[in-house]
Each structure stands twice: as structure tokens, then as C-alpha cells.
Amino acid sequence: MKRTILLYGLALAALVFLMKYLEYRFLLHRLSTEFYVGVVAFFFTVLGIWVGKKITSGKVVTVQVEPEFLINEAELKRLGISKREQEVLEWMAQGLTNQQIADKLFVSLNTIKTHTSNLFLKLEVSRRTQAIQRGKELRLIP
């Protein structure tokens, strides 16, 4: 914005200098003052329209909205995963450690370890990353 104002001011100064130069050099007696004012007015009208378009024309931003995620309740029931185990799986997917999950859910670390081992058995996996991947495949977590 500051650059545009600076360029606008420089253009005005250059035009005034040019008009004064032409006035003294060539057109002192041939053209009237109204002509000079008309030329300056026309130039700055065109310049103002151009600058206005540049300032007001914003970039078009395309936002892709993903469809709302729905948890597969039937799969949760089929596997026998409790709501608390699903919460633990969601927190695991967000990268939290067992201690951080325990702090978030206000339970002990051993309780989280129990929920984690139950999840591993129910999802038939042996690691957290596998549990997260399996949970996403079955649409248990977003």
C-alpha cells in the first residue's frame, strides 16, 4: 500500500514537472490553462481507476471442505470397543503419550495401559501405529 502511494506521488511530481517543462518550452502561448488542467485530470482519473482495481481486486481463494466424519458405530459394537477406549484411541492418533492421555482423562497411567492393551487385542494389532491405522481404516477415528 505504501509503495502504491509512493508511486502515485512520484507520478504526480513527474507529470507536473513535464507539464511545466512543456509550458515553458513549447506551449507557453498556444494552449490555455484549462487544457493543462484537463490533461492532468484525465491522467489521474485513469491512474485512479487502475490503482482502485488493483487494490480492490482480491485473490480468489478456493477452500475445499471435507465431508463431516461419522464414526462407524456398528464396527465399534462389533469389536466391543467402549467409549473410553475410543477416546484413548483418538488421543493416541493425535500423538499423545500414555501419561498425557491419563492427564487429559483424569485417570491413572495403569488405566490407560489397560485400555491400550484392550484396544490392541480388539483391533488385532501389536503397536500404537498399527492401532491408529486400523482405527482409521474401520472409521473409528477421524
N, C-alpha and C positions, 0 to 999 in steps of 0.2 A: 504494500500500500504506500509506504514512504517512497519507494522507488518510482511509483506511478506519479505521485505528486511532484517529485523532483524532476522527472521527465516533462511533465506538464509545464512546470515553471521554466525549465530551460527552453522548451519550445516557444513559450510566450516571449521570453527575452530575445531569442533568435529572430522571431518574426518582427518584433518591434525594431530590433537593430536593422533587419533587412528593409523594413518599410522606411525607416529614417534614411538609410543609405540611398534607396531609390528616390525618396522625396528630394533629397539634396542633389542627387546626381542627374536624374533624368526627368522626373515628372514634377518638378517644382511648380511650374506654371500651367501645365496642361490638365492635370486632374484635380478635382476638388477634394476637400477633406472628407466628405461623405463617401467617396469611393474608397479611401483608405479604411475608414471605419467599417464599411461593408465587407471588404476583403478580410479584415481581422475577424469580424463577427462570423463570417462564413467558415473560416478556418477553424475557429474554436467551437463552432457548432458541430462540425464534422468530427473534430477531435473529441469533444464531449460525448457524442453518441458512441464513438468507438471505445472510449475508456469505460463508459457506462455498461456496454455489452460485456467487456472483459471482466469487470468487477462483479456484475450480477449473474453471469452465466457460471453456474457451479458445475462441478464434475458429477456425472451420473454414476451413482454407486448402486450396484446390484447386490442385493442381500438374498442369500439362499436360505430359506427357512426349512429346517429339518422337521420331518413329521414327529408328532409327540410320541415319546416312548411309552409303550404299555407293557407292564410286567406280565409274563406268562404265568398266570395264577394256576392253571391246570398242571403245568410242569412242576411248580412249587409243591402242590399237593401230591403229585405222583411220586416225587422224590422224598417227600416228608420233611422238607426244609421249613423250619419255623421262621417267624417274622424276625426274631432276634438273630438267627443265623444268616438270614438275608441281609440284615443291617451290617453284620460283620463282613459279609462278602462285599457289600458296597464300599465300606471303608477300606477294605483290602484293595479294591480296584482303584481307589483314589491314592494309594501308595502309603497309607498309614501303617505304622508298626503295631504289634500286638499291644504294647504299652499305651500308645496313643489312642488306639481303639478302646481300650479299657477305660482310659480317662474320659473319652467322649461319652461312653455309655454308662459311666459311673458303676462299673463292676470291677472285679479283681482280674489280675493278669491270668490267673489259672482258669477263670471262667471263659475268657477269650480263647485260651488254648484249647479248652474243651469244645467250644463252638467251632473252632478251626478244624480240629480233628474230626468232628462230626461232619462238617462240610466236605472234607477230603473223602470220607467214606461214602457219603451220599452221592457225590459227584464222580466218584471212582477216579480220583487223581491223587498225586503224592506231593505236589508243590503248590505254593500260592499262585504262581503264574499260570499253572495249568487250571487251577480252580477259577481264576478270573476269566481265562479264555473259555472254559466250559460254560461258565455263567453267562457270558455274552452270547455264546452260540445258542444256548437254550432260552435266551431273552429273560434271564433272571435279574440282570443288572444292565443299566444303560451303557 
